[in-house]
Amino acid sequence: MIRKRLTTRLWILILAAAFIALSAAAFALRHAAPQHSVAVVYLNSEQLRTIDLSAEAAIWQFTVEQDGMTNRIEVQPGGIRIAEANCPDQTCVRQGWLEGGVTPIVCLPHRLVIRLELDTGEAPLDAVAG
């Protein structure tokens, strides 16, 4: 009976320690900012602008216009977003800030894409096969 209690307590302690370690690792990975992030803005599959987000010190905006289609893009230290667009679905605006993620911001009706690239010019990995 006593041995069964000790075994149960040991497993509870092992599981609690594993949970705490995994929670700490998940928190660290989620809040780790990329050291050098560059946002690249594409319009009609052509590179329009490159912005070094790690070098930004203040919030600023610029507008991309073509054939009556308008996107107002906002840049802050470490992040970029489409703040306003005159497209019908507003999906690009609802995507919010792009800060170290692998999913690009896309305004499909305006053919505008914003994605983060590593300082090597390669897109960040979203999976590794081995």
Backbone hydrogen bonds in HBPLUS format (Angstrom, degrees):
<---DONOR---> <-ACCEPTOR-->    atom                        ^
c    i                          cat <-CA-CA->   ^        H-A-AA   ^      H-
h    n   atom  resd res      DA  || num        DHA   H-A  angle D-A-AA Bond
n    s   type  num  typ     dist DA aas  dist angle  dist       angle   num
A0005-ARG N   A0001-MET O   3.16 MM   4  6.48 153.5  2.24 144.5 150.7     1
A0006-LEU N   A0002-ILE O   3.03 MM   4  6.33 158.7  2.08 150.5 156.0     2
A0007-THR N   A0003-ARG O   2.98 MM   4  6.18 156.9  2.04 146.3 152.5     3
A0008-THR N   A0004-LYS O   2.97 MM   4  6.16 158.7  2.01 146.1 152.0     4
A0009-ARG N   A0005-ARG O   2.89 MM   4  6.10 162.9  1.92 151.1 155.8     5
A0010-LEU N   A0006-LEU O   2.89 MM   4  6.01 153.0  1.96 144.6 152.4     6
A0011-TRP N   A0007-THR O   3.04 MM   4  6.29 159.5  2.08 148.6 153.1     7
A0012-ILE N   A0008-THR O   3.00 MM   4  6.26 153.9  2.06 147.3 154.9     8
A0013-LEU N   A0009-ARG O   2.92 MM   4  6.17 158.9  1.97 149.2 154.4     9
A0014-ILE N   A0010-LEU O   2.93 MM   4  6.18 157.3  1.98 149.5 156.1    10
A0015-LEU N   A0011-TRP O   2.92 MM   4  6.07 167.5  1.94 151.0 154.2    11
A0016-ALA N   A0012-ILE O   2.89 MM   4  6.02 156.1  1.95 146.6 153.8    12
A0017-ALA N   A0013-LEU O   2.94 MM   4  6.06 160.0  1.98 146.8 152.1    13
A0018-ALA N   A0014-ILE O   2.96 MM   4  6.17 157.5  2.01 147.9 154.4    14
A0019-PHE N   A0015-LEU O   2.91 MM   4  6.08 156.9  1.97 145.9 152.2    15
A0020-ILE N   A0016-ALA O   2.98 MM   4  6.19 161.7  2.01 149.6 154.1    16
A0021-ALA N   A0017-ALA O   2.95 MM   4  6.14 160.6  1.99 148.1 153.6    17
A0022-LEU N   A0018-ALA O   2.92 MM   4  6.09 164.5  1.95 151.4 155.6    18
A0023-SER N   A0019-PHE O   2.90 MM   4  6.03 156.5  1.96 147.8 154.8    19
A0024-ALA N   A0020-ILE O   2.97 MM   4  6.13 158.5  2.02 147.2 152.7    20
A0025-ALA N   A0021-ALA O   3.00 MM   4  6.22 157.2  2.05 146.8 153.2    21
A0026-ALA N   A0022-LEU O   2.92 MM   4  6.09 159.6  1.96 148.3 153.8    22
A0027-PHE N   A0023-SER O   2.96 MM   4  6.12 159.0  2.00 147.3 153.1    23
A0028-ALA N   A0024-ALA O   2.97 MM   4  6.15 160.4  2.01 147.4 152.7    24
A0029-LEU N   A0025-ALA O   2.95 MM   4  6.14 160.4  1.99 150.3 155.4    25
A0030-ARG N   A0026-ALA O   2.95 MM   4  6.03 156.1  2.01 146.5 153.2    26
A0031-HIS N   A0027-PHE O   3.05 MM   4  6.14 153.2  2.12 147.9 154.2    27
A0053-LEU N   A0037-SER O   2.90 MM  16  5.60 127.8  2.18 142.5 158.0    28
A0038-VAL N   A0117-GLU O   3.34 MM  79  5.39 160.2  2.38 158.4 160.1    29
A0117-GLU N   A0038-VAL O   2.80 MM  79  5.39 155.5  1.86 157.3 165.8    30
A0039-ALA N   A0051-ILE O   2.78 MM  12  5.12 158.5  1.82 160.0 158.0    31
A0051-ILE N   A0039-ALA O   2.77 MM  12  5.12 166.5  1.79 157.3 161.5    32
A0040-VAL N   A0115-ARG O   2.87 MM  75  5.54 164.7  1.89 161.5 166.0    33
A0115-ARG N   A0040-VAL O   3.10 MM  75  5.54 159.5  2.14 148.6 153.3    34
A0041-VAL N   A0049-ARG O   2.81 MM   8  5.15 171.9  1.81 160.4 163.2    35
A0048-LEU N   A0041-VAL O   2.69 MM   7  5.48 165.6  1.71 157.3 161.1    36
A0049-ARG N   A0041-VAL O   3.27 MM   8  5.15 155.4  2.34 134.4 138.1    37
A0042-TYR N   A0113-VAL O   2.74 MM  71  5.07 170.2  1.75 161.3 164.2    38
A0113-VAL N   A0042-TYR O   2.94 MM  71  5.07 161.1  1.97 141.6 146.9    39
A0043-LEU N   A0046-GLU O   2.90 MM   3  5.34 159.7  1.94 152.2 152.1    40
A0046-GLU N   A0043-LEU O   3.04 MM   3  5.34 161.3  2.07 111.8 117.8    41
A0044-ASN N   A0111-ARG O   2.92 MM  67  5.31 163.9  1.95 154.3 159.7    42
A0055-ALA N   A0052-ASP O   3.14 MM   3  5.55 152.1  2.22 108.1 116.4    43
A0056-GLU N   A0053-LEU O   3.38 MM   3  5.30 155.6  2.45  97.3 104.3    44
A0078-GLY N   A0053-LEU O   3.05 MM  25  4.73 150.1  2.14 118.6 122.7    45
A0060-TRP N   A0075-VAL O   2.93 MM  15  5.36 154.4  2.00 147.6 155.9    46
A0075-VAL N   A0060-TRP O   2.75 MM  15  5.36 173.6  1.76 172.6 173.2    47
A0062-PHE N   A0073-ILE O   2.96 MM  11  5.45 151.5  2.04 150.6 159.5    48
A0073-ILE N   A0062-PHE O   2.80 MM  11  5.45 160.3  1.83 175.2 177.5    49
A0064-VAL N   A0071-ASN O   2.82 MM   7  5.22 165.5  1.84 156.2 160.7    50
A0071-ASN N   A0064-VAL O   2.94 MM   7  5.22 150.6  2.03 146.3 155.5    51
A0066-GLN N   A0069-MET O   2.96 MM   3  5.25 149.6  2.05 144.0 153.2    52
A0069-MET N   A0066-GLN O   2.88 MM   3  5.25 161.7  1.92 119.6 125.0    53
A0086-ASN N   A0070-THR O   3.17 MM  16  5.79 149.4  2.27 156.2 160.2    54
A0072-ARG N   A0084-GLU O   2.71 MM  12  5.01 169.5  1.72 152.4 156.1    55
A0083-ALA N   A0072-ARG O   2.80 MM  11  5.66 136.4  1.99 152.2 166.5    56
A0084-GLU N   A0072-ARG O   3.30 MM  12  5.01 155.1  2.36 138.0 139.4    57
A0074-GLU N   A0081-ARG O   2.88 MM   7  5.43 158.1  1.92 152.3 159.6    58
A0081-ARG N   A0074-GLU O   2.97 MM   7  5.43 150.4  2.06 154.2 161.6    59
A0076-GLN N   A0079-GLY O   2.94 MM   3  5.22 174.2  1.95 149.2 148.0    60
A0079-GLY N   A0076-GLN O   3.04 MM   3  5.22 176.5  2.05 128.0 128.7    61
A0080-ILE N   A0098-LEU O   3.30 MM  18  5.32 142.5  2.45 123.8 134.3    62
A0098-LEU N   A0080-ILE O   2.74 MM  18  5.32 162.3  1.77 155.2 161.1    63
A0094-ARG N   A0090-GLN O   3.14 MM   4  6.42 158.6  2.18 149.8 155.5    64
A0095-GLN N   A0091-THR O   3.12 MM   4  6.33 125.1  2.44 142.5 155.7    65
A0096-GLY N   A0093-VAL O   3.35 MM   3  6.06 158.9  2.40 115.5 119.9    66
A0105-ILE N   A0114-ILE O   2.83 MM   9  5.07 153.9  1.90 155.8 158.6    67
A0114-ILE N   A0105-ILE O   2.81 MM   9  5.07 160.1  1.85 152.3 156.8    68
A0107-CYS N   A0112-LEU O   2.80 MM   5  5.06 171.2  1.81 157.9 160.0    69
A0111-ARG N   A0107-CYS O   2.86 MM   4  5.82 111.9  2.34 142.4 161.3    70
A0112-LEU N   A0107-CYS O   3.10 MM   5  5.06 163.3  2.13 138.3 140.9    71
A0111-ARG N   A0108-LEU O   3.16 MM   3  4.82 149.1  2.26  96.4 105.7    72
A0118-LEU N   A0122-GLU O   2.87 MM   4  5.54 169.6  1.88 169.7 166.1    73
A0121-GLY N   A0118-LEU O   2.85 MM   3  5.41 166.0  1.87 121.2 125.9    74
